Amino acid sequence: MSDVVAAAPATRIPVRGQGLAADAAFPVHRVYCVGRNFADHAREMGAAVPTSTADRGRPTFFLKPTDALDTGEAVPYPPGTTDLHHEVELVVALGRDAPAGVLAVEDAQALVYGYAVGLDLTRRDLQAQAKAKGLPWDTGKSFDHAAPISAIVPAADVGELGARALSLEVNGELRQRGTLDDLVWNVPEILHELSQLYALRAGDLIYMGTPAGVAALQPGDRYRAVLEGVAELHGHITPPRL
């Protein structure tokens, strides 16, 4: 079989860790995202907030295209919106395929290769319009440069995530801060839930959800996202590309 157009190159994310080559990279398979995984963010978005583990229901998932990932510092303001929002997130990178069937929670951590910090950029006005009409909100979440991400750090270099802080500063002002022990569903639980819907593969990334404080970004804004003791992401928003 011969291609009739040139195949796009696979998306690769830099990996930084002990003993790794300077050009080490993580080839991406899929990008999963978790919605409303911090109770304070669910509350600020007007969603129901679980009061106990038994009351959590099921997590909300959506996907972004792999070519929405962006490892550069210059992120163009996207077309079609006047209300671009930041959402800082823990990103989990899988280094092994899940076995067939539903992945047990106690087996899930073994799939994790490493961690990064990322932004789930959102065209909030388009998302809100779609929600109001009961329509899918893909256009609000999936667009070019919609998923800035830091280099990935191997889990072996990180150890336990524990209650590490996740934060975002814009123009030197703290906008978002939460700790990972406040996740509604932790990493193994999310992998278990995803395995009931998808075949998880090495190369998958999972954006784990954002704490409260989401707000607008404007051209010229500079941001600094931090996963405490693990990774940082720096960048700025450039004017729209005409």
Stockholm file with secondary structure:
# STOCKHOLM 1.0

chainA/1-242         MSDVVAAAPATRIPVRGQGLAADAAFPVHRVYCVGRNFADHAREMGAAVPTSTADRGRPTFFLKPTDALDTGEAVPYPPGTTDLHHEVELVVALGRDAPAGVLAVEDAQALVYGYAVGLDLTRRDLQAQAKAKGLPWDTGKSFDHAAPISAIVPAADVGELGARALSLEVNGELRQRGTLDDLVWNVPEILHELSQLYALRAGDLIYMGTPAGVAALQPGDRYRAVLEGVAELHGHITPPRL
#=GR chainA/1-242 SS CCCSSCCCCCCEEEBCCTTCCTTCEEECCCEEEEESCBHHHHHHTTCCCCSSGGGCCCCEEEEECGGGEECSSEEECCTTCSCEECCEEEEEEECSCCCSSCCCHHHHGGGEEEEEEEECCEEHHHHHHHHHTTCCCHHHHCSTTCEEBCCBEEHHHHCCCTTCEEEEEETTEEEEEEEGGGBSSCHHHHHHHHHTTSCCCTTCEEECCCCSCCCBCCTTCEEEEEETTTEEEEEEEECCCC
#=GC SS_cons         CCCSSCCCCCCEEEBCCTTCCTTCEEECCCEEEEESCBHHHHHHTTCCCCSSGGGCCCCEEEEECGGGEECSSEEECCTTCSCEECCEEEEEEECSCCCSSCCCHHHHGGGEEEEEEEECCEEHHHHHHHHHTTCCCHHHHCSTTCEEBCCBEEHHHHCCCTTCEEEEEETTEEEEEEEGGGBSSCHHHHHHHHHTTSCCCTTCEEECCCCSCCCBCCTTCEEEEEETTTEEEEEEEECCCC
//
